[in-house]
Amino acid sequence: MTNPIDFKIRASSRFNFGWILLGMVLVIAEAAAAAINVSPDRNPVRINESFTLTFTASDSPDGEPDFSVLEQDFEILNQGRSSNISLINGEYSKSVSWNVNLMARKTGRLFVPPVSFGQDHSHSLHLEVLDAIGNDADQESELLLEVSARPENPYVQAQVIYTVQFLRRVELAQASLSEPVLEGAIIQKLDDDRNFTVRRNGHPYAVTERRYAIFPQQSGLVAIPPLELKADVVTSGNLGFFNRPSTRLRRIQSNAVALDVRPVPAEFKGDHWFPAEQVVLFEQWSSDPPEIAVGEPLTRTLKLTATGAPLSLLPELGKLSFKGPTGEALKQYPDQPVLEEKKSFSGIVGSREQKVALIPARPGSFHSDAQEIAWWNTRTDRLEITRLPGITIKALPAAGNTATNSSVELPKAHDLTKDPVESPGTLSYAYASGETGDGVWFWVSVSLAFGWGATLIVLAMKRFASNREETPDESQGTASERRAIRDLKMACRDNAPLAAKEALLTWGSVQWPDSIPRNLAALAAQCDAKLGAEVLSLNQSLYSRAAGAWNGAGCWDAFSNYAGQQSRPKPIKRGVDLEPLFKAR
């Protein structure tokens, strides 16, 4: 019979042996798993500063790391991997490291969870995140980003100078600045950045200043969102010949800027709203006084220069209206206008130069009324009138013609049958009537007809070739793009501004699918200067007091040139990157 005490002892032995065996299995499994340690480069950190977590394994882990678990409380900026192998006194060792650059999303005591490396996991830890150093309240800050706008209560479509100043008293490796954004506004960067130094509370700061010209296209209260600057701050010197300086990413934001955009004042009586800081109208004639013989050209040059106004706001310089002999007696042939937009650190200056050739067909005096341009002076906040006085043009009889009522006329067809009147120094020919004369005139007529026909064919071919060069290829692109181009061509031909607007926006959505322009102002900002000016002129005509006066010819010409340039293959050349806000020394 088995002793009960002996049974208990045997059972207890078996129980202890099982636990020992289980413990040995766990120890072996733990030894087989790779040990992964994690450590921050500093603790605590600030909310607007980057820091680095380093994950180190003494052996290759089970799989690749999954850092997505960190994204709940941290922003992953970049990551990298490195390996280290060493042989010291015959002992071989290997380690693998992952460096993850992070920035905290909130303040407080944050938990860094374990990261999976396949079946292996890293350790967890807690990280203390402190508040950022204020840019405005603490002038002792190492980095400052300050913005301002003048004026803060502009008129619609008037110029606003937006100034950005980046101040620093630490060494930087590089820095990048976001661009200002304002819905429904035209924004242009002005000239190159300026660099200088200032002193704040006894500390010298290096300053980089950048300026933009902003033209709000809608009235009301609007806000320019804060800008964001990212800077790599140097934390130590060079670590070696091939090593770069150790840096830490800092991110700061500016304040938002509010604008109270005023509508067109009721006191403005012009047909087209034209705000500017200064307007100069210059006139020059090829002859002074403006006298010209009948049949010869007289050139008038008119130049309009506006400070604080883009090309889109400059009015067209139309033909002169003359009084005197009938209008057909003085022909006007305007040349293509010369448009120019200069950018300086103080703002934008737009200019429009127009040349017109005037050719009188009969003698007489032609008088034009004064020419006036109404504009709103944004400096004095009042209506201004820039005026050119009226002028009288005298058309003299053509040389060798003393008749007071002489005019330039082509000979009529029936005059060819008359015998020409001889004059001194003139060789004349006379043909006798009869069969011989009729035969000669028949062959002369055939030759002339053939010559005129060939000339017309050549001119038609040249015009067809010119149209093909200036008209965008409607056989290329998507169906939506081809349809939009056809609709725009018809709208410009019919001078239909609403249809042209819809066609342009449809075309723009195909051209820029990643940043679809929602209005004509946004579309104009993405085109070249000439097409942009025509698009904004269309936009202005839609909301002008003199609605319905839009002429689509200029818009179609500008669009044809722009689309033709976009479709041509561009020569391959080395590009030049834009200069960054700050370059390492």
Secondary structure, DSSP 8 states (H G I E B T S, - for coil): ---HHHHHHHHHHHHHHHHHHHHHHHHHHHHHS--EEEEESSSSEETTBEEEEEEEESS--SS-EEGGGGGGTEEEEEEEEEEEEEEETTEEEEEEEEEEEEEESS-EEEEE---EETTEEB--EEEEEE----TTT-TT-SEEEEEEEE-SS-BTT--EEEEEEEEESS-EEEEEE-----TTEEEEEEEEEEEEEEEETTEEEEEEEEEEEEEE-S-EEEEE---EEEEEEE-S---SSS----EEEEEEE---EEEEEB---TT--SSS--EESEEEEEEEESSSS-EEETTS-EEEEEEEEEETB-GGG--------EESS-GGGEEEEE---EEEEEEETTEEEEEEEEEEEEEESS-EEEEE--EEEEEEETTTTEEEEEEE--EEEEEE--TT---TT-------GGGGGS-----TT-------SSHHHHHHHHHHHHHHHHHHHHHHHHHHHHHHHHHHHHS--TTSS-HHHHHHHHHHHHHHHTT-HHHHHHHHHHHHHHH-TTS---SHHHHHHTS-HHHHHHHHHHHHHHTSTTTT----HHHHHHHHHHHHHHHS------------SB---
